[in-house]
Amino acid sequence: MSEFDMRVAFPTNDRSTVEEHFGHAKEFAFANVKNGKVVSTEFLTPPPHAPGVIPAFVGDKGATAIITGGMGGMAINLFKERGVEVILGARGTIEETLTTYISGNLASSGSACEHDHHH
């Protein structure tokens, strides 16, 4: 484990709110949490969206969890293979969502995005 207890990733287009579809985000906020407090947040630009690219990017940056509105099933599986917790159904501000997550009160309520890739 790193010097942080948690490193939580959020897709965002405005550095304030959670982007509902992680593959369309211009940036990812990585909140570094130690002893239940946010000690720092950094904003990183992901590589161009393609299958498997974003989960690799987020995982390589050390995220322990990703919180977003929705994502496809393949991405969910890729995150889980890397040991990254996936929380879906998030909306609103990153700050409020992160506070709820740190307190242990944020449950994944969304479902996987259904796209017609496999028919």
C-alpha positions as MATLAB code, in Angstrom:
seq = 'MSEFDMRVAFPTNDRSTVEEHFGHAKEFAFANVKNGKVVSTEFLTPPPHAPGVIPAFVGDKGATAIITGGMGGMAINLFKERGVEVILGARGTIEETLTTYISGNLASSGSACEHDHHH';
ca = [
       0.000    0.000    0.000;
       1.154    3.528   -0.628;
       1.448    6.327    1.895;
      -2.330    6.790    1.595;
      -5.136    4.608    2.940;
      -7.208    5.244   -0.183;
      -6.704    6.819   -3.587;
     -10.116    7.453   -5.074;
     -10.562    8.302   -8.750;
     -13.434   10.376  -10.144;
     -14.029   11.211  -13.808;
     -14.766   14.921  -14.213;
     -15.147   17.562  -16.890;
     -15.158   20.594  -14.587;
     -12.991   19.566  -11.603;
     -16.072   19.829   -9.399;
     -18.745   17.299  -10.370;
     -18.669   13.586  -11.069;
     -18.952   12.872  -14.796;
     -21.693   10.291  -15.208;
     -19.915    8.283  -17.911;
     -16.278    7.724  -17.085;
     -15.141    7.193  -20.683;
     -16.190   10.715  -21.645;
     -14.261   12.554  -18.942;
     -11.630   15.154  -19.840;
      -9.811   14.550  -16.550;
      -9.745   12.263  -13.552;
      -9.525   13.598  -10.009;
      -7.411   11.369   -7.767;
      -8.178   12.086   -4.107;
      -5.556   10.848   -1.670;
      -7.038    9.881    1.699;
      -5.115    9.195    4.913;
      -6.788    8.448    8.257;
     -10.201    9.416    6.884;
      -9.086   12.841    5.630;
      -8.377   14.048    2.104;
      -4.727   15.103    2.119;
      -4.398   15.997   -1.559;
      -6.165   15.824   -4.898;
      -4.566   15.762   -8.309;
      -6.133   16.065  -11.738;
      -4.751   13.903  -14.532;
      -5.706   13.774  -18.200;
      -6.472   10.248  -19.398;
      -5.313    8.806  -22.720;
      -7.884    8.744  -25.557;
     -10.856    6.511  -24.775;
     -10.591    3.003  -26.195;
     -11.578   -0.397  -24.779;
      -9.474   -1.201  -21.714;
      -7.422    2.001  -21.805;
      -9.087    3.934  -18.965;
      -9.101    1.048  -16.437;
      -5.383    0.557  -17.126;
      -4.714    4.296  -16.733;
      -6.649    4.567  -13.459;
      -5.139    1.355  -12.089;
      -1.599    2.369  -13.059;
      -2.098    5.654  -11.194;
      -2.690    3.691   -7.999;
      -6.434    4.089   -7.517;
      -8.053    1.902   -4.877;
     -11.557    2.854   -6.047;
     -13.304    4.568   -8.934;
     -16.580    6.406   -8.376;
     -18.662    7.305  -11.421;
     -22.178    7.376  -12.815;
     -21.873    4.363  -15.082;
     -19.556    2.215  -17.140;
     -19.671   -0.867  -19.286;
     -19.335   -4.390  -17.988;
     -15.939   -4.959  -19.576;
     -14.510   -1.917  -17.797;
     -16.005   -3.050  -14.481;
     -14.302   -6.430  -14.878;
     -10.969   -4.826  -15.809;
     -11.085   -2.622  -12.710;
     -11.956   -5.577  -10.482;
      -9.077   -7.612  -11.961;
      -6.761   -4.804  -10.831;
      -8.295   -4.725   -7.349;
      -9.971   -1.357   -7.906;
     -13.365   -1.017   -6.200;
     -16.094    0.190   -8.589;
     -18.890    2.421   -7.282;
     -21.606    3.243   -9.829;
     -24.595    5.565   -9.716;
     -22.663    8.564   -8.385;
     -23.680   12.087   -9.294;
     -23.180   15.518   -7.812;
     -20.000   17.053   -6.487;
     -16.774   15.150   -6.058;
     -16.315   16.642   -2.592;
     -19.707   15.493   -1.252;
     -19.453   12.083   -2.916;
     -15.955   11.547   -1.522;
     -17.039   12.540    2.003;
     -19.891   10.030    1.822;
     -17.539    7.325    0.510;
     -14.915    7.920    3.219;
     -17.619    7.679    5.902;
     -18.580    4.262    4.528;
     -22.059    5.358    3.466;
     -21.718    5.313   -0.322;
     -23.093    2.193   -1.951;
     -22.938    1.352   -5.615;
     -26.458    1.972   -6.886;
     -25.998    2.170  -10.621;
     -25.823   -0.579  -13.152;
     -23.494   -1.286  -15.997;
     -24.064    0.689  -19.158;
     -25.717   -1.454  -21.787;
     -24.234   -0.939  -25.221;
     -24.903   -3.095  -28.248;
     -21.332   -4.273  -28.742;
     -21.878   -8.007  -28.330;
     -25.028   -8.815  -30.291;
];
